[in-house]
Amino acid sequence: MPARSCSIVLSVLLGTALHAQPQHRYWYFGFNAGLDMGTDPPTALHDGMIATDEGVTSIADADGQLLFYSNGVQVWGRDHAVMPGGEALDGHSSSSQSALIVPVPDDPQRYYLFTAPAQFTDGGTWGGLSYSEIDMAANGGLGAVVAADVHLMPSITEKLTATRHANGRDIWVLVHGWNSDAYHAFLVTCTGISAPVTTHIGTPMLPDFTGGTTPAIGCMQIDPQGTRVAATWQVFDPDFQGTACLDVLRFDNATGVLSDAISITHGDAQLSAGGYGVCFSPSGERLYLSEYGLLGGVAFARIVQYTTTAPSLSGSEQVVASSERAYGSLQKGPDGTIYAARLNGADFLTRITAPDLAGAVCNVVDVGVGLDGAFSTWGLPNQWDTYPPIVPVTAELLRDTVLCAGNTLVLDATVDGALSYAWNTGATTATLSVDAAGTYSVEVVHGCEVLRDTAVVAVSGTAVDLGPDRLLCLDDSVRLIAPDGPDLLYAWSTGSAGSTITVGRAGDYSVQVFDPAGCISRDTVHVATTNCACVLFAPNAFTPNDDGINDVFAPACDCTLRNYALTVYDRWGEAVFRSDEPGRGWNGTFGGAPVGPTLMAWRAEYEYYTGAGYKRAEAMGSVAVVR
């Protein structure tokens, strides 16, 4: 096998905190090395079957139980046996990021295993991006590869990473073309894998001066926020002087497009450098790069830190660790610290315990965790941090509820990202207005899921009818009755809280009735009063034409009146006639001139005798002047 300058292990672990991201619990890598990341410090494992130079991946379920792991060539189940169909896949044991696991959105049983080639392999091996499909429901729940080596794109480098789409459900899988400056972003949805979004940007990854493929080696990662990409590799000049290359770019996780490339290189007459591993800190503010090579002819390796928010990325560069023993890939563990693979027979990993801090205080611990006699190589699990476990949408869409009689109720089945709604009424909106009792159901298409729910709507409320408006004789009263019932509460406009009130004055009277379901029913009635003992009668029209018939407007009464005052008003409210003598009426003139034809208003005030003394009264109305 030709000499290699790097390799990586890939593990799709789903987050930065173990208690929230148990999918990243198990790391299998190197030569029979393994770690249980669910303990502090991590516990060495010896049950893994992997013995490889570089890329691997693994995943557990939401409860932290191992599902499967792979080096891109073979797939082992949780029983550490090779899965059916999981032999001789298109990955390679000496590919920097040989494999990547992506759960299929909306299907907790299915996973895609993406594989990247090793660039120095013989021409008979596929040199592009492939994927295989794993069904965890197959093989008695141990899983099986049900579709193997589906080719997506030829001629890519060994770089393979992923991040969450901006919609929170779908996934971008990112690769880099070989002999090209093209980044290709494939979108994974519940319906499959889309054609790539391609951006030509940054420094091309080209064959070296000999035509060799060494520049294809190296890793790529997207930050936990899904907004930046870092990729590293190495090129050789005719003097076999190596130059480490680092590209840092912006990534739009809504469109898959990259922008704002920054390129940094390391290498000169004294330093022959190669870039291999990259890793962002949990906040995304720090970026770490691992390099290896020769310094003044002596073996060297170092870890370099950059601050992504600095005005100058290259100006923020700080060397935080160095050694003659090479550093391999860098990977953030579920505990939020960063681990570095070590070469040359190392039975330990280096650990950066405070990766969000700048400079030496990030605290690089050379022997950060032991492997209990197993050996690290170039690779560590290649996780992507913006992929939380997909939880099916099982939230209650609708609830049985009560509709208050006479009102409208809005049923809301809104689900973020829903594609369509279908109600049993025929409506296709997210909400439904209802004004009657019944059973209402909805189907919501959300990704590849169809969510269903039903609500039973009952009608509540107490019918309130205070009856027609009332006309009362003076000194009379009327009892207004609201419906009686258990647990009903009442609020009358008079301040009363009983089911009935008795009134004897003119005015508007209303009641609110509260039932146990919280419904409020209302009604209002108008009460007017009149003098039933001594009624003042008045015509509604008269004809002042001196024919001796109906020539004068004068209210009449069968009672003896005193303190009598009659006033007639025009339409502007001006008094045109006054009389303080009962029986003396208006002849239809004003200022000696005839009025009308028109409609006039009148008002009479008077006192009448009741037998118990005099009582004050008034009457009013309108009269038409007809000519």
C-alpha positions as CSV (number, residue, x, y, z in Angstrom):
1,M,0.0,0.0,0.0
2,P,1.5,3.4,-0.9
3,A,2.6,5.6,1.9
4,R,-0.1,7.6,3.5
5,S,-0.1,11.0,5.2
6,C,-3.5,10.7,6.9
7,S,-6.7,8.9,7.7
8,I,-9.9,9.4,9.8
9,V,-12.6,7.6,11.7
10,L,-16.2,8.9,11.2
11,S,-19.0,8.4,13.7
12,V,-22.3,10.1,13.3
13,L,-22.9,11.1,16.8
14,L,-25.8,13.4,17.2
15,G,-24.8,16.3,19.5
16,T,-22.5,17.9,22.0
17,A,-23.9,16.7,25.3
18,L,-24.1,13.0,26.1
19,H,-27.2,13.3,28.2
20,A,-29.0,14.8,25.2
21,Q,-27.0,13.0,22.4
22,P,-26.7,9.3,23.4
23,Q,-26.3,8.4,19.7
24,H,-22.6,9.3,20.0
25,R,-21.9,7.0,23.0
26,Y,-19.8,4.3,21.3
27,W,-16.5,5.0,19.4
28,Y,-14.8,2.2,17.6
29,F,-11.6,3.1,15.7
30,G,-7.9,2.2,15.0
31,F,-6.8,-1.3,15.7
32,N,-9.5,-2.8,17.9
33,A,-9.7,0.4,20.0
34,G,-13.0,1.5,21.4
35,L,-14.4,4.0,24.0
36,D,-17.6,4.2,25.9
37,M,-18.2,7.9,26.0
38,G,-21.0,7.6,28.5
39,T,-18.6,7.5,31.4
40,D,-16.3,10.2,32.8
41,P,-13.6,9.6,31.9
42,P,-14.5,7.5,28.9
43,T,-14.0,3.7,29.4
44,A,-11.9,1.6,27.1
45,L,-13.7,-1.1,25.1
46,H,-12.3,-4.3,23.6
47,D,-15.4,-5.7,21.9
48,G,-15.2,-3.9,18.6
49,M,-14.1,-5.6,15.4
50,I,-12.6,-2.7,13.6
51,A,-8.9,-2.8,12.6
52,T,-8.3,0.0,10.2
53,D,-6.0,2.9,9.3
54,E,-8.5,5.6,9.0
55,G,-12.2,6.3,8.5
56,V,-15.0,4.7,10.6
57,T,-18.4,5.6,11.9
58,S,-20.8,4.4,14.6
59,I,-24.3,5.1,16.0
60,A,-26.4,4.3,19.0
61,D,-30.1,4.7,19.5
62,A,-31.8,7.4,21.6
63,D,-31.3,5.3,24.7
64,G,-27.6,5.0,24.1
65,Q,-27.7,1.4,22.9
66,L,-25.3,0.5,20.1
67,L,-26.9,0.0,16.7
68,F,-24.0,-0.5,14.3
69,Y,-20.6,0.7,13.2
70,S,-18.5,0.6,10.0
71,N,-15.2,1.4,8.4
72,G,-16.9,2.1,5.0
73,V,-16.1,-1.5,3.8
74,Q,-17.9,-3.6,6.4
75,V,-20.8,-3.0,8.7
76,W,-21.0,-4.6,12.1
77,G,-24.3,-4.8,14.2
78,R,-24.6,-4.4,17.9
79,D,-23.8,-8.1,18.2
80,H,-20.4,-7.3,16.6
81,A,-21.2,-9.6,13.7
82,V,-21.1,-8.4,10.1
83,M,-24.6,-7.4,9.0
84,P,-26.2,-9.3,6.1
85,G,-25.2,-7.4,3.0
86,G,-22.6,-5.4,4.9
87,E,-19.4,-6.8,3.1
88,A,-17.1,-5.1,0.6
89,L,-18.8,-1.7,0.4
90,D,-17.3,1.1,-1.6
91,G,-15.4,2.8,1.2
92,H,-11.8,2.1,2.1
93,S,-9.8,1.4,5.2
94,S,-7.4,4.1,4.2
95,S,-9.8,6.9,3.3
96,S,-9.7,9.9,5.6
97,Q,-13.5,10.0,6.1
98,S,-14.5,6.6,4.7
99,A,-18.0,6.5,6.1
100,L,-20.8,8.7,7.4
101,I,-24.2,7.6,8.9
102,V,-27.3,9.7,8.2
103,P,-30.6,8.7,9.8
104,V,-33.4,8.9,7.2
105,P,-35.7,11.7,8.2
106,D,-39.1,10.6,9.6
107,D,-38.1,6.9,9.6
108,P,-36.4,5.8,12.9
109,Q,-35.6,2.3,11.4
110,R,-33.7,3.3,8.3
111,Y,-30.2,4.8,7.9
112,Y,-28.0,5.8,4.9
113,L,-24.3,4.9,5.1
114,F,-22.4,7.2,2.8
115,T,-18.9,6.1,1.7
116,A,-15.9,8.0,0.3
117,P,-13.0,6.4,-1.7
118,A,-9.3,6.3,-1.1
119,Q,-7.7,8.2,-3.9
120,F,-4.6,5.9,-4.5
121,T,-6.7,2.7,-5.0
122,D,-6.5,0.7,-8.2
123,G,-8.7,1.7,-11.1
124,G,-11.1,-1.1,-10.5
125,T,-12.4,0.4,-7.3
126,W,-15.2,3.0,-7.5
127,G,-13.6,6.4,-6.9
128,G,-16.7,8.4,-6.0
129,L,-19.5,8.9,-3.5
130,S,-21.8,6.0,-2.8
131,Y,-24.5,5.2,-0.2
132,S,-26.0,2.0,1.2
133,E,-29.3,1.7,3.0
134,I,-29.6,-0.1,6.4
135,D,-32.9,-1.3,7.8
136,M,-32.7,-1.9,11.5
137,A,-36.0,-3.8,11.5
138,A,-34.4,-6.5,9.4
139,N,-32.4,-9.5,10.6
140,G,-34.5,-9.9,13.8
141,G,-33.8,-6.3,14.8
142,L,-30.1,-6.5,14.4
143,G,-30.2,-4.7,11.0
144,A,-29.2,-5.5,7.5
145,V,-27.9,-3.7,4.4
146,V,-30.9,-3.8,2.1
147,A,-29.3,-1.7,-0.7
148,A,-25.6,-1.5,-1.2
149,D,-23.2,0.8,-3.1
150,V,-25.6,3.1,-4.9
151,H,-23.3,5.4,-6.9
152,L,-24.1,9.1,-6.5
153,M,-21.1,11.0,-7.9
154,P,-17.7,10.0,-9.4
155,S,-14.3,11.5,-8.6
156,I,-14.5,13.0,-5.1
157,T,-11.8,13.5,-2.4
158,E,-11.8,11.7,0.9
159,K,-13.8,14.4,2.6
160,L,-17.3,13.6,3.8
161,T,-19.4,15.4,6.4
162,A,-23.0,16.6,7.1
163,T,-25.1,19.1,8.9
164,R,-28.8,19.8,9.5
165,H,-30.8,21.7,6.9
166,A,-32.3,25.0,8.1
167,N,-35.8,23.4,8.2
168,G,-34.7,21.3,11.2
169,R,-35.5,18.0,9.6
170,D,-33.5,17.3,6.4
171,I,-29.7,16.9,6.2
172,W,-27.0,18.2,3.9
173,V,-24.2,15.8,3.0
174,L,-21.1,17.6,1.8
175,V,-18.3,16.3,-0.3
176,H,-15.5,17.9,-2.4
177,G,-14.8,17.1,-6.0
178,W,-11.3,15.7,-7.0
179,N,-9.2,17.8,-9.4
180,S,-11.7,20.5,-8.9
181,D,-12.8,23.5,-6.8
182,A,-16.3,22.2,-6.4
183,Y,-18.1,21.5,-3.2
184,H,-21.2,19.3,-3.6
185,A,-24.1,19.4,-1.1
186,F,-26.6,16.6,-1.3
187,L,-29.9,17.1,0.5
188,V,-31.3,14.0,2.3
189,T,-35.1,14.1,2.9
190,C,-37.6,11.5,3.8
191,T,-38.2,10.9,0.1
192,G,-34.6,10.3,-0.8
193,I,-31.4,12.0,-1.9
194,S,-31.5,15.0,-4.2
195,A,-29.2,16.1,-7.0
196,P,-26.3,18.1,-5.5
197,V,-26.1,21.8,-5.1
198,T,-22.6,22.6,-6.4
199,T,-20.5,25.6,-5.5
200,H,-17.2,26.4,-7.2
201,I,-15.2,28.2,-4.6
202,G,-11.9,28.1,-2.6
203,T,-8.6,26.5,-3.5
204,P,-8.9,23.6,-6.1
205,M,-7.8,20.2,-4.9
206,L,-5.6,19.1,-7.7
207,P,-3.0,16.3,-8.4
208,D,0.5,17.1,-7.2
209,F,3.4,17.7,-9.6
210,T,3.8,14.0,-10.1
211,G,0.1,13.5,-10.9
212,G,-0.3,11.9,-7.5
213,T,-3.6,12.0,-5.5
214,T,-2.1,12.9,-2.1
215,P,-4.0,16.3,-2.0
216,A,-7.3,14.3,-1.8
217,I,-6.3,13.2,1.7
218,G,-7.6,15.2,4.7
219,C,-10.8,16.0,6.6
220,M,-13.7,18.4,6.4
221,Q,-16.2,19.5,9.0
222,I,-19.1,21.9,9.4
223,D,-19.5,23.8,12.7
224,P,-22.2,22.9,15.2
225,Q,-24.2,25.9,14.1
226,G,-24.3,24.7,10.5
227,T,-22.8,27.9,9.1
228,R,-19.1,27.3,8.5
229,V,-17.1,24.7,6.7
230,A,-13.4,23.8,7.2
231,A,-11.4,21.5,4.9
232,T,-7.7,20.6,5.0
233,W,-5.3,18.8,2.7
234,Q,-1.6,18.8,1.5
235,V,0.3,19.4,-1.7
236,F,3.9,18.7,-2.7
237,D,6.1,20.8,-4.9
238,P,8.9,19.4,-7.2
239,D,11.3,19.4,-4.2
240,F,8.8,17.2,-2.3
241,Q,8.2,20.1,0.1
242,G,4.8,19.7,1.6
243,T,2.3,22.6,2.1
244,A,-0.6,22.3,4.4
245,C,-3.8,23.9,3.0
246,L,-6.8,25.0,5.0
247,D,-10.0,26.5,3.5
248,V,-12.7,28.0,5.8
249,L,-16.0,29.0,4.1
250,R,-19.5,30.2,4.9
251,F,-22.3,27.6,4.4
252,D,-25.9,28.5,3.9
253,N,-27.8,25.6,5.4
254,A,-31.0,26.7,3.7
255,T,-29.7,26.5,0.2
256,G,-26.5,24.4,0.4
257,V,-24.4,27.2,-1.2
258,L,-20.9,28.1,0.1
259,S,-19.4,31.6,0.1
260,D,-16.6,33.9,1.6
261,A,-13.7,31.4,1.2
262,I,-10.6,32.1,3.3
263,S,-7.5,30.1,2.4
264,I,-4.5,29.6,4.7
265,T,-1.3,27.6,3.8
266,H,1.7,26.4,5.9
267,G,5.0,25.3,4.4
268,D,8.4,26.7,3.5
269,A,12.1,25.7,3.1
270,Q,12.2,24.7,6.8
271,L,8.7,23.4,7.2
272,S,7.2,20.6,5.2
273,A,3.6,20.4,6.4
274,G,0.4,18.4,5.8
275,G,-3.0,19.1,7.1
276,Y,-5.2,16.3,8.3
277,G,-7.8,16.9,10.9
278,V,-10.2,19.8,11.5
279,C,-12.7,20.4,14.3
280,F,-14.8,23.3,15.5
281,S,-15.4,24.0,19.2
282,P,-19.0,23.6,20.6
283,S,-19.7,27.4,20.1
284,G,-18.1,27.4,16.7
285,E,-15.8,30.3,17.7
286,R,-12.6,28.2,17.7
287,L,-11.3,26.0,14.9
288,Y,-8.6,23.4,15.4
289,L,-6.3,22.1,12.7
290,S,-3.9,19.1,13.1
291,E,-0.7,19.1,11.0
292,Y,2.2,16.7,10.6
293,G,5.4,16.6,8.6
294,L,9.0,17.7,8.9
295,L,10.5,20.8,10.6
296,G,14.1,21.3,9.7
297,G,14.3,17.7,8.7
298,V,12.9,16.4,12.0
299,A,9.5,14.8,12.5
300,F,6.9,17.3,13.9
301,A,3.2,17.5,14.6
302,R,1.1,20.3,16.0
303,I,-2.4,21.4,16.7
304,V,-3.2,25.0,15.6
305,Q,-6.2,27.1,16.9
306,Y,-8.0,29.8,15.0
307,T,-10.7,32.2,16.2
308,T,-13.5,32.3,13.6
309,T,-14.8,35.6,14.8
310,A,-11.4,37.4,14.6
311,P,-11.0,40.2,12.0
312,S,-8.2,38.1,10.4
313,L,-8.5,34.4,10.6
314,S,-4.8,33.8,9.9
315,G,-3.9,36.6,12.3
316,S,-5.7,34.6,15.1
317,E,-3.5,31.5,14.6
318,Q,-2.0,30.0,17.8
319,V,-0.1,26.7,18.2
320,V,-1.7,25.0,21.2
321,A,0.1,21.6,21.1
322,S,3.2,20.1,19.4
323,S,4.9,16.7,19.4
324,E,7.1,14.5,17.3
325,R,4.3,11.9,17.4
326,A,1.7,12.7,14.8
327,Y,-1.8,14.0,15.5
328,G,-4.5,12.4,13.4
329,S,-8.1,13.5,13.1
330,L,-9.8,15.8,15.6
331,Q,-13.2,15.1,16.9
332,K,-15.5,16.6,19.5
333,G,-16.9,14.1,22.0
334,P,-20.4,14.1,23.4
335,D,-18.9,15.7,26.6
336,G,-18.0,18.8,24.6
337,T,-14.2,18.3,24.7
338,I,-12.1,17.6,21.6
339,Y,-10.1,14.4,21.1
340,A,-7.1,14.0,18.9
341,A,-6.0,10.7,17.4
342,R,-2.3,9.8,17.9
343,L,0.0,7.8,15.7
344,N,3.2,5.6,16.0
345,G,1.7,3.0,18.3
346,A,0.0,5.3,20.7
347,D,-2.5,3.6,23.1
348,F,-4.1,6.9,24.1
349,L,-5.8,10.0,22.7
350,T,-5.0,13.6,23.3
351,R,-7.7,15.7,24.7
352,I,-8.6,19.5,24.6
353,T,-10.6,20.0,27.7
354,A,-11.8,23.6,27.2
355,P,-11.9,24.0,23.4
356,D,-14.0,27.2,23.5
357,L,-11.2,29.2,25.2
358,A,-8.5,31.0,23.2
359,G,-4.9,30.0,23.3
360,A,-3.1,27.8,25.9
361,V,-6.0,28.0,28.3
362,C,-7.9,25.6,26.0
363,N,-5.9,23.0,28.0
364,V,-4.4,20.3,25.7
365,V,-3.8,17.1,27.8
366,D,-1.3,14.9,25.9
367,V,-2.5,11.6,27.4
368,G,-6.1,12.6,27.6
369,V,-7.7,9.1,27.7
370,G,-6.1,5.7,27.7
371,L,-7.1,2.8,25.3
372,D,-6.1,0.0,27.6
373,G,-3.5,-1.5,25.2
374,A,-5.4,-1.0,21.9
375,F,-3.8,1.4,19.4
376,S,-5.1,4.6,17.8
377,T,-4.4,5.4,14.2
378,W,-5.3,8.4,12.1
379,G,-9.0,8.4,12.6
380,L,-11.7,9.2,15.1
381,P,-15.5,9.3,14.8
382,N,-16.7,11.9,12.3
383,Q,-19.8,13.3,14.1
384,W,-21.9,16.2,13.0
385,D,-23.3,18.3,15.7
386,T,-26.5,19.8,14.2
387,Y,-28.3,16.5,14.0
388,P,-30.4,15.9,17.1
389,P,-32.5,12.7,17.3
390,I,-35.5,12.9,15.0
391,V,-38.5,12.6,17.2
392,P,-41.7,11.8,15.3
393,V,-44.4,14.5,15.7
394,T,-46.7,12.9,18.1
395,A,-48.0,16.1,19.9
396,E,-51.7,16.3,20.3
397,L,-53.1,18.3,17.4
398,L,-56.7,18.7,18.5
399,R,-58.5,18.4,21.8
400,D,-62.1,17.6,22.7
401,T,-63.6,20.9,23.7
402,V,-66.8,22.9,24.4
403,L,-68.3,25.5,22.1
404,C,-70.4,28.2,23.7
405,A,-73.7,28.5,22.0
406,G,-73.9,31.3,19.5
407,N,-70.1,31.6,19.3
408,T,-67.4,30.3,16.8
409,L,-64.5,28.1,17.8
410,V,-61.2,27.8,16.0
411,L,-59.6,24.3,15.8
412,D,-55.9,24.7,15.2
413,A,-53.8,21.8,13.8
414,T,-50.8,23.9,12.8
415,V,-47.5,21.9,12.6
416,D,-44.3,23.6,11.6
417,G,-43.1,22.3,8.2
418,A,-46.5,20.7,7.3
419,L,-47.1,20.1,3.6
420,S,-50.9,19.9,3.6
421,Y,-54.0,19.7,5.8
422,A,-57.2,17.8,5.1
423,W,-60.3,18.1,7.4
424,N,-63.3,15.9,7.2
425,T,-65.3,19.0,6.4
426,G,-63.3,19.4,3.1
427,A,-61.3,22.3,4.4
428,T,-57.5,22.3,3.6
429,T,-56.3,25.1,5.9
430,A,-54.3,24.7,9.1
431,T,-57.2,26.0,11.2
432,L,-61.0,25.3,11.0
433,S,-63.8,27.6,12.3
434,V,-66.8,25.7,13.7
435,D,-70.1,26.9,15.1
436,A,-71.9,23.6,15.7
437,A,-71.4,20.5,17.8
438,G,-69.8,17.5,16.0
439,T,-66.7,15.3,15.5
440,Y,-64.0,17.0,13.5
441,S,-60.9,15.2,12.2
442,V,-57.8,16.3,10.3
443,E,-54.9,14.7,8.4
444,V,-51.6,16.6,8.3
445,V,-48.9,15.6,5.8
446,H,-45.5,16.4,7.5
447,G,-42.5,15.3,5.6
448,C,-43.2,11.6,5.0
449,E,-45.5,11.3,8.0
450,V,-49.3,11.6,8.0
451,L,-50.5,12.8,11.3
452,R,-54.1,12.3,12.3
453,D,-56.2,13.6,15.1
454,T,-59.9,14.1,16.0
455,A,-61.8,16.5,18.3
456,V,-65.3,16.1,19.6
457,V,-66.9,19.5,20.0
458,A,-69.9,19.8,22.4
459,V,-72.1,22.8,22.7
460,S,-72.7,24.4,26.1
461,G,-74.3,27.6,27.3
462,T,-77.7,28.4,28.9
463,A,-80.3,30.0,26.7
464,V,-81.3,33.3,28.3
465,D,-84.5,35.1,27.3
466,L,-85.8,37.9,29.5
467,G,-88.9,38.2,27.3
468,P,-90.2,41.2,25.3
469,D,-89.7,44.8,26.3
470,R,-92.1,46.0,29.0
471,L,-94.4,49.0,29.4
472,L,-95.3,49.6,33.1
473,C,-97.8,51.8,34.8
474,L,-96.3,54.3,37.1
475,D,-95.8,52.8,40.6
476,D,-96.0,49.2,39.1
477,S,-93.1,46.8,39.0
478,V,-92.0,43.7,37.0
479,R,-90.0,40.6,37.9
480,L,-87.3,39.7,35.4
481,I,-86.4,36.0,35.5
482,A,-83.2,34.3,34.2
483,P,-83.1,30.5,33.7
484,D,-82.4,28.6,36.9
485,G,-80.0,25.7,37.1
486,P,-77.3,24.0,39.2
487,D,-73.9,25.7,39.3
488,L,-75.1,28.8,37.3
489,L,-73.8,32.2,38.3
490,Y,-75.5,35.5,37.5
491,A,-74.4,39.1,37.0
492,W,-77.2,41.7,36.5
493,S,-76.7,45.2,35.4
494,T,-78.2,46.3,38.7
495,G,-75.4,44.4,40.6
496,S,-77.7,41.6,41.7
497,A,-76.3,38.1,41.7
498,G,-79.5,36.1,41.9
499,S,-81.5,34.4,39.2
500,T,-84.3,37.1,39.4
501,I,-84.7,40.9,39.9
502,T,-87.7,43.1,40.4
503,V,-87.7,46.6,38.7
504,G,-90.2,49.5,38.6
505,R,-88.2,52.2,36.9
506,A,-87.7,52.8,33.2
507,G,-84.4,51.7,31.7
508,D,-82.4,48.8,30.1
509,Y,-81.8,45.8,32.2
510,S,-79.3,43.0,31.3
511,V,-78.0,39.8,32.8
512,Q,-75.0,37.5,32.2
513,V,-75.3,33.8,33.0
514,F,-72.1,31.8,33.6
515,D,-72.3,28.0,33.3
516,P,-69.7,25.5,34.6
517,A,-68.1,25.1,31.2
518,G,-67.2,28.8,31.2
519,C,-69.8,29.8,28.7
520,I,-71.5,33.2,29.1
521,S,-75.1,33.8,27.9
522,R,-76.6,37.3,27.8
523,D,-79.9,39.1,27.3
524,T,-81.3,42.6,27.7
525,V,-84.8,44.0,28.1
526,H,-86.1,47.6,28.0
527,V,-88.6,48.7,30.5
528,A,-90.7,51.9,29.9
529,T,-93.3,53.5,32.2
530,T,-96.5,55.4,31.6
531,N,-99.2,57.1,33.6
532,C,-102.0,54.6,33.6
533,A,-104.2,56.6,36.2
534,C,-104.3,60.0,34.3
535,V,-103.3,59.5,30.7
536,L,-102.7,62.5,28.5
537,F,-104.1,62.0,25.0
538,A,-102.8,63.9,21.9
539,P,-103.5,63.6,18.2
540,N,-100.6,62.8,15.9
541,A,-101.7,65.3,13.3
542,F,-104.0,68.4,12.8
543,T,-105.1,70.7,10.0
544,P,-105.0,74.4,10.9
545,N,-107.0,75.6,7.9
546,D,-109.8,77.5,9.8
547,D,-112.5,75.0,8.6
548,G,-113.5,74.5,12.2
549,I,-112.4,70.9,12.2
550,N,-109.1,69.9,13.9
551,D,-107.7,73.4,13.6
552,V,-105.8,73.3,16.9
553,F,-103.3,70.9,18.5
554,A,-104.1,70.5,22.2
555,P,-103.5,67.4,24.4
556,A,-106.5,66.4,26.5
557,C,-107.0,64.6,29.8
558,D,-109.9,63.3,31.8
559,C,-108.1,64.4,35.0
560,T,-107.9,67.8,36.6
561,L,-104.4,69.1,36.0
562,R,-102.3,71.7,37.6
563,N,-98.9,73.2,37.0
564,Y,-99.5,72.4,33.3
565,A,-96.9,73.3,30.7
566,L,-97.1,72.4,27.0
567,T,-94.3,73.2,24.6
568,V,-94.2,72.6,20.8
569,Y,-90.7,72.5,19.1
570,D,-89.7,72.7,15.4
571,R,-87.1,70.3,13.9
572,W,-84.2,72.4,15.2
573,G,-85.5,72.2,18.7
574,E,-86.7,75.8,18.9
575,A,-89.9,76.4,20.8
576,V,-92.7,77.7,18.6
577,F,-95.5,77.6,21.1
578,R,-96.0,77.5,24.9
579,S,-99.2,77.1,27.0
580,D,-99.7,76.8,30.7
581,E,-103.5,76.4,30.4
582,P,-104.9,72.9,29.8
583,G,-107.1,73.0,26.8
584,R,-105.4,76.0,25.1
585,G,-103.7,74.6,22.1
586,W,-101.5,75.6,19.2
587,N,-103.0,77.0,16.0
588,G,-100.1,76.1,13.7
589,T,-98.5,79.5,13.5
590,F,-95.2,81.0,14.7
591,G,-94.7,84.7,14.9
592,G,-98.0,85.2,13.1
593,A,-97.0,83.1,10.1
594,P,-98.3,79.6,9.2
595,V,-96.0,76.7,9.9
596,G,-95.8,73.6,7.8
597,P,-96.7,71.3,6.4
598,T,-94.1,69.6,8.7
599,L,-93.5,67.4,11.7
600,M,-93.2,69.0,15.2
601,A,-92.3,67.7,18.6
602,W,-94.2,68.4,21.8
603,R,-93.8,67.9,25.5
604,A,-96.3,68.4,28.3
605,E,-95.5,68.5,32.0
606,Y,-98.3,68.5,34.6
607,E,-99.4,67.3,38.0
608,Y,-102.5,65.2,38.7
609,Y,-104.2,64.2,41.9
610,T,-103.9,60.5,43.0
611,G,-106.0,60.5,46.1
612,A,-102.9,60.5,48.2
613,G,-101.7,63.8,46.9
614,Y,-100.5,65.3,43.7
615,K,-98.0,63.5,41.5
616,R,-95.7,64.9,38.8
617,A,-95.9,63.5,35.3
618,E,-94.8,64.2,31.8
619,A,-95.8,63.2,28.2
620,M,-94.1,63.8,24.9
621,G,-94.6,62.9,21.3
622,S,-94.8,64.3,17.7
623,V,-97.5,65.9,15.6
624,A,-97.8,66.5,11.9
625,V,-99.0,69.9,10.6
626,V,-101.1,69.1,7.6
627,R,-102.0,71.8,5.1
